[in-house]
């Protein structure tokens, strides 16, 4: 039986039959541990833990506007997490969704600027669809670089995709300082504001919640159907869980690599262009506050299931809104959101370890 030595006297012993039920319940337990640790954190910083947790988790959900703001954050997180769930199930560790989001936003935004003449009549549903498609193609092209290097040279996709994030961000900065910069923007590194007929439609009147949330939910449903009902999705899952068995059954690991990477790149690019056509309304150097990296946690908390990530993306979006409120109401540092994200991830890892291993004392 496999054993992992931690230190003298303490070891982890693999369980013969890990609980499937506890595996699915562990995200809820991890969330409870996150709330507990968050309360201790507020207490350590001299804040009332009840008030701090209330502002962080409950205040955003007290009215319709709060729910809509959470929904705005859910949209990009959910889109990216669905793609990452497919990648990770294929045993392809794409860590560069942030770069694919940025390039998708730049590509789609550039197409929007090309058609936007400022007349207020040059947009419409067909042009918006074209802009969204351009964003998806931009994200796919950026993901294809990683897939090609992994396929052709067996390069490590973790390192390649991660390094391409910084290349993508520098490319965006180059564009907003040059070709895409608003000539009447007082030299600020940003594009002109998009006309109203280029922005995504609002789905909840009186709020900022836009069509991106509908696209995200549709992507989650499509991802579930792809993995559970299609031959390609089945091949991806078999290849990720048992590569030798997949090869024996005739499933191509190369096809799984390209399929999963392109799907993830397309969804990340769609998330990016939805941001510039949604709450931002223009191309700026800082399109994302780190959605591509946060979505990695979302994917694992959602158990790499396209429907499970709906729950986890809601929790992560709540962290973003709650973190902003705790900064303005309690004077907390802006790192508070990242701290809660990290606590959630480590709590989930701890729960998973205890589900799969027993703690034993060595004699």
N, C-alpha and C positions, 0 to 999 in steps of 0.2 A: 504494500500500500504506500502510495507516494507521501512523503513527508517533507516539510519545509522547515529547516532549523532557523529560529529567530535569534535566540541567545541561549546561554547555558540554562537548562532547566525548563525552558518554554519552547514548545514546538506546535506546529499546525499539522493535523492529521486529516487527510482527505476523507470526506464522508462517502460511504458506499452508495447511498441513494439520496442526493440532495433534494430538498423539497421543492417541487415545481411551484406549489402555491406560494411559498415564501419568496421564491424568486420573483414572482409577479407583484407580491406585496412589499418587497423591499424598497421600491421608490417611495411609497407612502411612509414607511418607517424612516427612510433617509430624510424626507421632508420634515417629519416630526423632530428628528435629531437636529436638523438645521434650525428649526424654530427655537428649540431649547438652547442651542449654542448661540443663536442670535440674541436671545434674552440675556444670556451671561455676558455677551459682548457689550450690549447697551448698559448693563449694570457696571461693568468694568470701566466704561467711559463716563460714568457718573450720570447716566440717563435713567429715567424710570423705565424698566424693561417692559411693563405692560403698555405704557404709552408708546414706546418705541416700536414694539411689535404691532400694535394697533395701527400706527401710521404706516408701517411698512406693508402689512398684509391686508388690512381691512379698509383703510381710508380710500384707496383707489377704487373700491367697489361699492361706495356708498351712493353713487348716483350714475345716471346714464352717461354723462361725460367721462367719468372715470372708467367705466366699462369700455367705452369706445377707444380711449387712449391705450388701454391694455390691448385691445384688439389690433390697434395700429402696430404695436410691438410684436404681437403674435404672428402677423402675416409674414414678415421676412424670416423669423425664427422657424416657423413651421415649414415654409417652402424649402429652406436649406436643410432642415433636419430630415425631411422625407428623403431628399437626395442622399444625404450622408448615411441614413439607415440602409438604403439600398447598397451603397458602396461598402459599408462595413460588413454587411451580410455576405458580400462577395469576397470578403477578406482583402479588400482594397482600402487602404487607410489614407483617404484623401483628407489632408489637414488644411488644404488651401482654398476652402470655400470662400473665405473672405476676399481673396484675390479674384476669384471668379465672379463674386458679387460686384466688386469694384469695376472690373473690365466690362461686365454686362451693363452696368449703369452708364459707363462712359459711351459704350457703343449705342445703346438705345437712346441716350440723351443726345448724342451727335446726330442721329437720324431725326429726332424731334426738332432739333435746332435747324436742320436743313429744310424741313417743311414749314416750320413756324415763321410766317412772315409778319406776324403781329396784327393781322387784320381781324382775328377772332372768328374767321370762317374757314381757315385752312386746315383745321383739325377734323375731329369726328371719329366715329367708331372704327372705320377702316384704317385711318392713319394711326390711331392709338394701338390697334392690333398689330400693325406693321412695326411700330416702335417697340412693343413688347417682344415681338419675334426677333427683332434686331438685338435686344438685350439678351435673349436666350441664346442666340447664335454667338454673341460675344463671350458669354460664360462658357459655352461648349468649346469654343476655340481655345480658350485659356486652359480648360481642363484637358483638352486634347494634347497639349504640350506634355503634360505629366504622363498621360496614357502612352504617348509615342515613346518617350524616354524609358518608361518602364517596359514597354513591349519590345522595343528595338535593342536597348542597351542594358536591360534589367536594372535600371536605376531605381533607387529607393524612392517610392512615391511619397513617403512621409516628408523626406528632406526636400525633394523637388517641389512638391506642391506648397510646402511652407515657404520656401525661398521665393517662389513666384508671387506670393502675397505682396512682398515688398517691391518686387518689380512692377506689379500691377498698380500699387499705390503711387509709385514714382511716375508711372505712365499717366495716371490720372492727374497728378500734380503738374506734369509737363503740359498736358492738354488745357487745363484750366488757367495756366499761366501764359498760354499761347493761343493755339487755334480756336479753342472754345471760349476764350475769355470775352466777357461782355465789353465791347468798346466804349460803352457809356457807363461802365460800372465803377468809375473813379479808381481804376487800377486794382480793384480787389480781385483776387484769384477765384473767379466764379463766372458761370455762364449767365446770360440774361434769364429772367424769369420766364417760364413757359406760359403761353396763353391759356386761358381757361379751357378752351376746347381741346387742349392737349393733355389735360390732367385727368386722372382716373375718376370716374363718377363716384359720388358719395352714396353709400348704401344706407346710411342712417342720417336722416335730415337733422340739422342742428348740431352735428358732430363733425369730426374730421375723418371718421371711419370710411375707408374707400374700398374700391373693388378688389384690392389686393387680398383682403381677408377671404373673399369668395374664391379667388384663384388658389389660395393656400389650402382651403378646405377641399377644393376639387382635386388638388394635387395629392392630398393625403388619401382620398378615396381612390384615385387612379393608382397610387403607389401600392395600396393594399390589393387592388385587383390584379396589378402586374405581378406581385410576388406570390399571390395565392391562387391565381386562376390561369396564368400563362406558362407556357413551356420555358420561355426565356427566364422568367422569374424563378421558376423551380430550379433551372440549371444554375442560376446565380447562387441560390441558397445551398444547393448540394455542393457546388464548387467551393464555397466559403467554409462549409462545415467539414467536408471530406474531399479534398482535392484529388486524391488517388481514385476514390470511388467515382467521382465525377468524370475523370479522364477515362476510366473503364467503361462508363455508361455512354461515352461519346459526347459529353458536354465540353465545349471549348473554353478553356480558361482565358484565352486571348479575347474571345467574344465577350465573356463576362467582364473583363477589365474595361474594354471600350464601352460596352453598354452602360455599366454602372457609372463610369467617369463622365460620359456625355450626359446622362440623365441628371447627375448631380450638378454638373456645370450649367446645364440649361435652367434648372430650378434656382440655383444661386444667382445666375444672371437675371432671371425673372424677378427675384427678390430685389436685386439692385435697381433695375429700371423701374420697378413699382415704387421704390422709395423716391426716386427723382421725379416721377410723375405723380406722386402722392403727397406726403407731408412736407417734403423739402421744396418741390416746385422748381428746382434748378439743379445744375451740376455744381457741386462744391468739392473742395479737397477732402472733406470729412463726411462722406456719405453714410458710413456705418460706424456705430460705436463699438463694433466688435461682434456683430451678429454671427459672422462666419465661425468664430471661435466658440461663442456661447452655444451655438447650435450643436457642437460636438457633445456638450453636456446634455443638451436637450435630447439628442438621439439616444444616448445611453440610458438616461432616466426613463425614456419612453420605451426601453427594451428593444430598440431597433425595429420597432413596429410602426408602420405609417399611421395607424390609428392611435397607438400609445403616445406618439409624439405630440398629438393634439393637447393632451393633458400636460405634458412636460413643457411644451412651449408656452402654455398659459402661465405656469408657475414661473418660468424664466422671465416672461414679460412682466409679471407682477413684481419681480425683483427689480427690473429697470424702473418702473413707475414708483414703486415704494422707495427705492434708493434716492430718486429725485426729490420725493416728498420729505424724506428724512434729512436731506441736505438743507432744504428751505425751512423746515419746521424745527429741527433739532440741532442744526449746525453741524451735521455729520460730514466727514470728508467724502469727496466724490468717489473714493475707492470702496465705499460701503457695498455697492452693487457687486463688484468683483469678489469681495470677501464672502458674501452670501453665496455666490455662484461656486466658489471654491469649497465652502463648507458642505454644500449640497453634493458636490462631486465626491469629496472624501468620505462623506457619510454613506453614500451609495456604495463606494468601493469597500468600506468596512463591513457593511451589511452583506455584500456579495461574498466576501471572504468567509464570514461566519456561516453563511448558508452552505458553502462548499467545503469548509474545513471545521474540525473540532480543535479546541485549544486543549493541549495536553501538557502536563508537567513531567519532565524527564526526571528519573530517579538518580 
